[in-house]
């Protein structure tokens, strides 16, 4: 289990892969990740740090620093619903 994980349920490899995918997506908020996996923003950042190359992690953090879409409280009504491209019909 991850140190910042409030849940007693350990994360599977599939869970970690999905969390990394969701965190990498610009429009998926940290709140959505927390609702689904019970990981707060700090835990997601730690997980990304562990599962990415250092240069990729720095690039991701730089991108996330300026994104209002990663925080539900800062989102506008336009960003309230997001579906991944591969699930659109």
N, CA, C and O atoms as CSV, one atom per row, in Angstrom:
chain,resi,resn,atom,element,x,y,z
A,1,UNK,N,N,0.842,-1.182,0.000
A,1,UNK,CA,C,0.000,0.000,0.000
A,1,UNK,C,C,0.884,1.240,0.000
A,1,UNK,O,O,1.993,1.222,0.535
A,2,UNK,N,N,0.399,2.289,-0.587
A,2,UNK,CA,C,1.120,3.540,-0.707
A,2,UNK,C,C,1.041,4.313,0.609
A,2,UNK,O,O,0.005,4.268,1.273
A,3,UNK,N,N,2.105,5.022,1.009
A,3,UNK,CA,C,2.121,5.715,2.299
A,3,UNK,C,C,1.006,6.748,2.482
A,3,UNK,O,O,0.516,6.921,3.598
A,4,UNK,N,N,0.596,7.433,1.420
A,4,UNK,CA,C,-0.447,8.455,1.534
A,4,UNK,C,C,-1.840,7.913,1.247
A,4,UNK,O,O,-2.790,8.684,1.117
A,5,UNK,N,N,-1.970,6.595,1.145
A,5,UNK,CA,C,-3.252,5.999,0.850
A,5,UNK,C,C,-4.088,5.899,2.114
A,5,UNK,O,O,-3.718,5.174,3.038
A,6,UNK,N,N,-5.217,6.618,2.176
A,6,UNK,CA,C,-6.046,6.540,3.364
A,6,UNK,C,C,-6.816,5.229,3.457
A,6,UNK,O,O,-7.241,4.835,4.544
A,7,UNK,N,N,-6.999,4.555,2.333
A,7,UNK,CA,C,-7.764,3.327,2.292
A,7,UNK,C,C,-6.913,2.147,2.746
A,7,UNK,O,O,-5.694,2.144,2.575
A,8,UNK,N,N,-7.563,1.156,3.321
A,8,UNK,CA,C,-6.842,-0.042,3.728
A,8,UNK,C,C,-6.722,-1.026,2.572
A,8,UNK,O,O,-6.003,-2.018,2.685
A,9,UNK,N,N,-7.406,-0.773,1.468
A,9,UNK,CA,C,-7.376,-1.651,0.304
A,9,UNK,C,C,-6.118,-1.380,-0.517
A,9,UNK,O,O,-5.931,-0.259,-0.989
A,10,UNK,N,N,-5.251,-2.379,-0.701
A,10,UNK,CA,C,-4.049,-2.155,-1.505
A,10,UNK,C,C,-4.400,-1.969,-2.982
A,10,UNK,O,O,-5.388,-2.517,-3.471
A,11,UNK,N,N,-3.590,-1.200,-3.670
A,11,UNK,CA,C,-3.802,-0.944,-5.089
A,11,UNK,C,C,-3.191,-2.065,-5.918
A,11,UNK,O,O,-2.082,-2.524,-5.643
A,12,UNK,N,N,-3.926,-2.497,-6.931
A,12,UNK,CA,C,-3.402,-3.503,-7.854
A,12,UNK,C,C,-2.572,-2.807,-8.923
A,12,UNK,O,O,-2.584,-1.581,-9.027
A,13,UNK,N,N,-1.860,-3.585,-9.709
A,13,UNK,CA,C,-1.086,-3.022,-10.822
A,13,UNK,C,C,-2.011,-2.332,-11.822
A,13,UNK,O,O,-1.658,-1.293,-12.379
A,14,UNK,N,N,-3.192,-2.907,-12.050
A,14,UNK,CA,C,-4.166,-2.280,-12.952
A,14,UNK,C,C,-4.659,-0.947,-12.386
A,14,UNK,O,O,-4.826,0.022,-13.127
A,15,UNK,N,N,-4.890,-0.904,-11.073
A,15,UNK,CA,C,-5.308,0.347,-10.426
A,15,UNK,C,C,-4.242,1.420,-10.620
A,15,UNK,O,O,-4.550,2.549,-11.002
A,16,UNK,N,N,-2.989,1.063,-10.356
A,16,UNK,CA,C,-1.900,2.036,-10.489
A,16,UNK,C,C,-1.768,2.521,-11.922
A,16,UNK,O,O,-1.534,3.706,-12.162
A,17,UNK,N,N,-1.916,1.610,-12.872
A,17,UNK,CA,C,-1.846,2.002,-14.278
A,17,UNK,C,C,-2.961,2.974,-14.623
A,17,UNK,O,O,-2.731,3.958,-15.326
A,18,UNK,N,N,-4.159,2.709,-14.138
A,18,UNK,CA,C,-5.301,3.589,-14.409
A,18,UNK,C,C,-5.126,4.944,-13.746
A,18,UNK,O,O,-5.471,5.970,-14.332
A,19,UNK,N,N,-4.594,4.959,-12.529
A,19,UNK,CA,C,-4.362,6.230,-11.830
A,19,UNK,C,C,-3.357,7.076,-12.597
A,19,UNK,O,O,-3.559,8.279,-12.758
A,20,UNK,N,N,-2.274,6.463,-13.073
A,20,UNK,CA,C,-1.271,7.186,-13.866
A,20,UNK,C,C,-1.920,7.736,-15.134
A,20,UNK,O,O,-1.673,8.881,-15.512
A,21,UNK,N,N,-2.745,6.927,-15.788
A,21,UNK,CA,C,-3.429,7.372,-17.008
A,21,UNK,C,C,-4.352,8.556,-16.711
A,21,UNK,O,O,-4.362,9.539,-17.451
A,22,UNK,N,N,-5.120,8.459,-15.636
A,22,UNK,CA,C,-6.037,9.542,-15.275
A,22,UNK,C,C,-5.276,10.803,-14.888
A,22,UNK,O,O,-5.682,11.908,-15.250
A,23,UNK,N,N,-4.177,10.648,-14.156
A,23,UNK,CA,C,-3.392,11.810,-13.744
A,23,UNK,C,C,-2.739,12.480,-14.940
A,23,UNK,O,O,-2.598,13.702,-14.967
A,24,UNK,N,N,-2.342,11.697,-15.924
A,24,UNK,CA,C,-1.692,12.246,-17.117
A,24,UNK,C,C,-2.676,13.039,-17.967
A,24,UNK,O,O,-2.290,14.008,-18.620
A,25,UNK,N,N,-3.955,12.631,-17.965
A,25,UNK,CA,C,-4.971,13.337,-18.741
A,25,UNK,C,C,-5.192,14.730,-18.142
A,25,UNK,O,O,-5.371,14.869,-16.932
A,26,UNK,N,N,-5.179,15.726,-18.969
A,26,UNK,CA,C,-5.322,17.102,-18.492
A,26,UNK,C,C,-6.685,17.378,-17.878
A,26,UNK,O,O,-6.791,18.163,-16.936
A,27,UNK,N,N,-7.724,16.745,-18.395
A,27,UNK,CA,C,-9.078,17.101,-17.974
A,27,UNK,C,C,-9.625,16.237,-16.845
A,27,UNK,O,O,-10.718,16.513,-16.351
A,28,UNK,N,N,-8.911,15.210,-16.423
A,28,UNK,CA,C,-9.366,14.394,-15.295
A,28,UNK,C,C,-8.866,15.036,-14.011
A,28,UNK,O,O,-7.660,15.175,-13.809
A,29,UNK,N,N,-9.783,15.424,-13.153
A,29,UNK,CA,C,-9.395,16.153,-11.939
A,29,UNK,C,C,-8.844,15.204,-10.877
A,29,UNK,O,O,-9.119,14.005,-10.882
A,30,UNK,N,N,-8.064,15.776,-9.974
A,30,UNK,CA,C,-7.571,15.010,-8.830
A,30,UNK,C,C,-8.749,14.550,-7.974
A,30,UNK,O,O,-8.682,13.502,-7.332
A,31,UNK,N,N,-9.821,15.332,-7.966
A,31,UNK,CA,C,-11.010,14.968,-7.202
A,31,UNK,C,C,-11.652,13.693,-7.753
A,31,UNK,O,O,-12.151,12.866,-6.989
A,32,UNK,N,N,-11.640,13.536,-9.072
A,32,UNK,CA,C,-12.182,12.323,-9.690
A,32,UNK,C,C,-11.339,11.102,-9.313
A,32,UNK,O,O,-11.876,10.024,-9.060
A,33,UNK,N,N,-10.025,11.280,-9.278
A,33,UNK,CA,C,-9.137,10.193,-8.873
A,33,UNK,C,C,-9.389,9.839,-7.407
A,33,UNK,O,O,-9.426,8.664,-7.043
A,34,UNK,N,N,-9.560,10.855,-6.579
A,34,UNK,CA,C,-9.803,10.605,-5.161
A,34,UNK,C,C,-11.137,9.896,-4.961
A,34,UNK,O,O,-11.235,9.003,-4.120
A,35,UNK,N,N,-12.151,10.271,-5.707
A,35,UNK,CA,C,-13.459,9.636,-5.573
A,35,UNK,C,C,-13.407,8.161,-5.967
A,35,UNK,O,O,-14.066,7.324,-5.350
A,36,UNK,N,N,-12.630,7.852,-6.982
A,36,UNK,CA,C,-12.580,6.479,-7.480
A,36,UNK,C,C,-11.600,5.601,-6.705
A,36,UNK,O,O,-11.889,4.433,-6.447
A,37,UNK,N,N,-10.440,6.155,-6.331
A,37,UNK,CA,C,-9.385,5.338,-5.739
A,37,UNK,C,C,-9.022,5.724,-4.302
A,37,UNK,O,O,-8.154,5.099,-3.693
A,38,UNK,N,N,-9.680,6.746,-3.761
A,38,UNK,CA,C,-9.427,7.218,-2.396
A,38,UNK,C,C,-7.979,7.666,-2.187
A,38,UNK,O,O,-7.409,7.465,-1.114
A,39,UNK,N,N,-7.392,8.273,-3.217
A,39,UNK,CA,C,-6.042,8.834,-3.125
A,39,UNK,C,C,-6.140,10.344,-3.238
A,39,UNK,O,O,-6.740,10.862,-4.179
A,40,UNK,N,N,-5.553,11.053,-2.282
A,40,UNK,CA,C,-5.563,12.505,-2.372
A,40,UNK,C,C,-4.506,12.970,-3.384
A,40,UNK,O,O,-3.745,12.163,-3.919
A,41,UNK,N,N,-4.475,14.256,-3.630
A,41,UNK,CA,C,-3.557,14.803,-4.635
A,41,UNK,C,C,-2.102,14.467,-4.309
A,41,UNK,O,O,-1.339,14.104,-5.204
A,42,UNK,N,N,-1.712,14.582,-3.050
A,42,UNK,CA,C,-0.326,14.282,-2.658
A,42,UNK,C,C,0.024,12.826,-2.933
A,42,UNK,O,O,1.142,12.529,-3.353
A,43,UNK,N,N,-0.916,11.916,-2.701
A,43,UNK,CA,C,-0.672,10.500,-2.965
A,43,UNK,C,C,-0.526,10.242,-4.459
A,43,UNK,O,O,0.302,9.431,-4.872
A,44,UNK,N,N,-1.328,10.929,-5.270
A,44,UNK,CA,C,-1.224,10.784,-6.727
A,44,UNK,C,C,0.137,11.295,-7.204
A,44,UNK,O,O,0.781,10.665,-8.044
A,45,UNK,N,N,0.568,12.424,-6.672
A,45,UNK,CA,C,1.876,12.982,-7.045
A,45,UNK,C,C,2.988,12.009,-6.663
A,45,UNK,O,O,3.910,11.779,-7.446
A,46,UNK,N,N,2.904,11.440,-5.464
A,46,UNK,CA,C,3.910,10.457,-5.039
A,46,UNK,C,C,3.912,9.234,-5.945
A,46,UNK,O,O,4.972,8.726,-6.310
A,47,UNK,N,N,2.714,8.761,-6.308
A,47,UNK,CA,C,2.615,7.605,-7.197
A,47,UNK,C,C,3.218,7.917,-8.559
A,47,UNK,O,O,3.937,7.096,-9.127
A,48,UNK,N,N,2.927,9.096,-9.079
A,48,UNK,CA,C,3.492,9.499,-10.373
A,48,UNK,C,C,5.017,9.582,-10.285
A,48,UNK,O,O,5.713,9.171,-11.214
A,49,UNK,N,N,5.533,10.105,-9.187
A,49,UNK,CA,C,6.979,10.216,-9.003
A,49,UNK,C,C,7.627,8.825,-9.038
A,49,UNK,O,O,8.703,8.652,-9.610
A,50,UNK,N,N,6.970,7.844,-8.426
A,50,UNK,CA,C,7.503,6.486,-8.370
A,50,UNK,C,C,7.423,5.749,-9.707
A,50,UNK,O,O,8.264,4.899,-9.996
A,51,UNK,N,N,6.421,6.069,-10.518
A,51,UNK,CA,C,6.177,5.305,-11.738
A,51,UNK,C,C,6.597,6.006,-13.030
A,51,UNK,O,O,6.318,5.512,-14.122
A,52,UNK,N,N,7.251,7.129,-12.913
A,52,UNK,CA,C,7.692,7.848,-14.105
A,52,UNK,C,C,9.182,8.123,-14.030
A,52,UNK,O,O,9.770,8.178,-12.950
A,53,UNK,N,N,9.776,8.293,-15.195
A,53,UNK,CA,C,11.169,8.744,-15.222
A,53,UNK,C,C,11.216,10.146,-14.628
A,53,UNK,O,O,10.244,10.892,-14.740
A,54,UNK,N,N,12.329,10.517,-13.999
A,54,UNK,CA,C,12.413,11.854,-13.385
A,54,UNK,C,C,12.089,12.993,-14.354
A,54,UNK,O,O,11.391,13.937,-13.984
A,55,UNK,N,N,12.586,12.913,-15.580
A,55,UNK,CA,C,12.329,13.998,-16.536
A,55,UNK,C,C,10.850,14.056,-16.922
A,55,UNK,O,O,10.298,15.143,-17.092
A,56,UNK,N,N,10.208,12.900,-17.061
A,56,UNK,CA,C,8.780,12.861,-17.382
A,56,UNK,C,C,7.954,13.395,-16.219
A,56,UNK,O,O,6.971,14.109,-16.421
A,57,UNK,N,N,8.358,13.043,-14.997
A,57,UNK,CA,C,7.650,13.541,-13.823
A,57,UNK,C,C,7.749,15.060,-13.749
A,57,UNK,O,O,6.743,15.723,-13.500
A,58,UNK,N,N,8.921,15.620,-13.955
A,58,UNK,CA,C,9.081,17.083,-13.913
A,58,UNK,C,C,8.226,17.752,-14.980
A,58,UNK,O,O,7.606,18.783,-14.719
A,59,UNK,N,N,8.186,17.176,-16.179
A,59,UNK,CA,C,7.370,17.728,-17.257
A,59,UNK,C,C,5.883,17.684,-16.870
A,59,UNK,O,O,5.154,18.651,-17.092
A,60,UNK,N,N,5.443,16.567,-16.294
A,60,UNK,CA,C,4.048,16.426,-15.878
A,60,UNK,C,C,3.706,17.442,-14.796
A,60,UNK,O,O,2.662,18.090,-14.873
A,61,UNK,N,N,4.566,17.595,-13.786
A,61,UNK,CA,C,4.316,18.553,-12.704
A,61,UNK,C,C,4.245,19.979,-13.241
A,61,UNK,O,O,3.413,20.771,-12.799
A,62,UNK,N,N,5.106,20.304,-14.183
A,62,UNK,CA,C,5.085,21.649,-14.763
A,62,UNK,C,C,3.761,21.887,-15.490
A,62,UNK,O,O,3.174,22.964,-15.383
A,63,UNK,N,N,3.293,20.875,-16.231
A,63,UNK,CA,C,2.010,20.986,-16.925
A,63,UNK,C,C,0.853,21.103,-15.945
A,63,UNK,O,O,-0.050,21.914,-16.152
A,64,UNK,N,N,0.866,20.309,-14.883
A,64,UNK,CA,C,-0.239,20.298,-13.929
A,64,UNK,C,C,-0.310,21.572,-13.105
A,64,UNK,O,O,-1.391,21.957,-12.658
A,65,UNK,N,N,0.810,22.227,-12.897
A,65,UNK,CA,C,0.846,23.444,-12.084
A,65,UNK,C,C,-0.056,24.537,-12.656
A,65,UNK,O,O,-0.607,25.335,-11.898
A,66,UNK,N,N,-0.214,24.588,-13.956
A,66,UNK,CA,C,-1.016,25.637,-14.573
A,66,UNK,C,C,-2.406,25.212,-14.993
A,66,UNK,O,O,-3.098,25.971,-15.671
A,67,UNK,N,N,-2.836,24.022,-14.612
A,67,UNK,CA,C,-4.120,23.493,-15.074
A,67,UNK,C,C,-5.234,23.703,-14.059
A,67,UNK,O,O,-5.176,23.172,-12.950
A,68,UNK,N,N,-6.236,24.467,-14.432
A,68,UNK,CA,C,-7.397,24.603,-13.557
A,68,UNK,C,C,-8.271,23.359,-13.654
A,68,UNK,O,O,-9.050,23.086,-12.742
A,69,UNK,N,N,-8.159,22.604,-14.735
A,69,UNK,CA,C,-9.009,21.433,-14.923
A,69,UNK,C,C,-8.645,20.291,-13.990
A,69,UNK,O,O,-9.439,19.364,-13.829
A,70,UNK,N,N,-7.473,20.327,-13.371
A,70,UNK,CA,C,-7.084,19.264,-12.451
A,70,UNK,C,C,-7.704,19.443,-11.073
A,70,UNK,O,O,-7.607,18.550,-10.230
A,71,UNK,N,N,-8.336,20.582,-10.836
A,71,UNK,CA,C,-8.957,20.861,-9.547
A,71,UNK,C,C,-10.411,21.233,-9.778
A,71,UNK,O,O,-10.694,22.258,-10.398
A,72,UNK,N,N,-11.328,20.425,-9.295
A,72,UNK,CA,C,-12.757,20.634,-9.556
A,72,UNK,C,C,-13.242,22.005,-9.091
A,72,UNK,O,O,-14.116,22.592,-9.729
A,73,UNK,N,N,-12.699,22.519,-8.005
A,73,UNK,CA,C,-13.146,23.813,-7.493
A,73,UNK,C,C,-12.798,24.954,-8.443
A,73,UNK,O,O,-13.444,26.001,-8.409
A,74,UNK,N,N,-11.797,24.771,-9.280
A,74,UNK,CA,C,-11.376,25.823,-10.208
A,74,UNK,C,C,-11.990,25.667,-11.596
A,74,UNK,O,O,-11.786,26.518,-12.461
A,75,UNK,N,N,-12.733,24.598,-11.812
A,75,UNK,CA,C,-13.291,24.318,-13.134
A,75,UNK,C,C,-14.489,25.197,-13.446
A,75,UNK,O,O,-15.207,25.640,-12.549
A,76,UNK,N,N,-14.689,25.440,-14.730
A,76,UNK,CA,C,-15.891,26.123,-15.190
A,76,UNK,C,C,-16.914,25.057,-15.573
A,76,UNK,O,O,-16.594,23.869,-15.581
A,77,UNK,N,N,-18.112,25.462,-15.882
A,77,UNK,CA,C,-19.169,24.514,-16.251
A,77,UNK,C,C,-18.809,23.712,-17.499
A,77,UNK,O,O,-19.307,22.599,-17.672
A,78,UNK,N,N,-17.968,24.243,-18.361
A,78,UNK,CA,C,-17.564,23.554,-19.582
A,78,UNK,C,C,-16.816,22.266,-19.260
A,78,UNK,O,O,-16.883,21.305,-20.026
A,79,UNK,N,N,-16.104,22.237,-18.132
A,79,UNK,CA,C,-15.254,21.099,-17.804
A,79,UNK,C,C,-15.869,20.144,-16.790
A,79,UNK,O,O,-15.159,19.316,-16.220
A,80,UNK,N,N,-17.161,20.241,-16.556
A,80,UNK,CA,C,-17.764,19.403,-15.526
A,80,UNK,C,C,-17.831,17.927,-15.914
A,80,UNK,O,O,-17.820,17.070,-15.030
A,81,UNK,N,N,-17.897,17.610,-17.182
A,81,UNK,CA,C,-18.016,16.220,-17.618
A,81,UNK,C,C,-16.945,15.945,-18.651
A,81,UNK,O,O,-16.765,16.714,-19.595
A,82,UNK,N,N,-16.248,14.860,-18.471
A,82,UNK,CA,C,-15.225,14.488,-19.442
A,82,UNK,C,C,-15.270,12.984,-19.661
A,82,UNK,O,O,-15.412,12.205,-18.719
A,83,UNK,N,N,-15.149,12.599,-20.908
A,83,UNK,CA,C,-15.031,11.192,-21.252
A,83,UNK,C,C,-13.791,11.028,-22.110
A,83,UNK,O,O,-13.505,11.867,-22.965
A,84,UNK,N,N,-13.073,9.977,-21.889
A,84,UNK,CA,C,-11.872,9.716,-22.669
A,84,UNK,C,C,-12.254,9.540,-24.136
A,84,UNK,O,O,-13.353,9.087,-24.455
A,85,UNK,N,N,-11.323,9.908,-25.023
A,85,UNK,CA,C,-11.608,9.820,-26.466
A,85,UNK,C,C,-12.012,8.421,-26.892
A,85,UNK,O,O,-12.892,8.257,-27.737
A,86,UNK,N,N,-11.375,7.407,-26.310
A,86,UNK,CA,C,-11.653,6.045,-26.740
A,86,UNK,C,C,-13.023,5.536,-26.268
A,86,UNK,O,O,-13.451,4.461,-26.688
A,87,UNK,N,N,-13.716,6.288,-25.406
A,87,UNK,CA,C,-15.046,5.858,-24.960
A,87,UNK,C,C,-16.164,6.671,-25.606
A,87,UNK,O,O,-17.341,6.388,-25.380
A,88,UNK,N,N,-15.818,7.656,-26.389
A,88,UNK,CA,C,-16.844,8.474,-27.053
A,88,UNK,C,C,-17.464,7.703,-28.181
A,88,UNK,O,O,-16.823,6.867,-28.818
A,89,UNK,N,N,-18.728,7.996,-28.420
A,89,UNK,CA,C,-19.417,7.335,-29.528
A,89,UNK,C,C,-19.969,8.335,-30.488
A,89,UNK,O,O,-20.584,7.958,-31.486
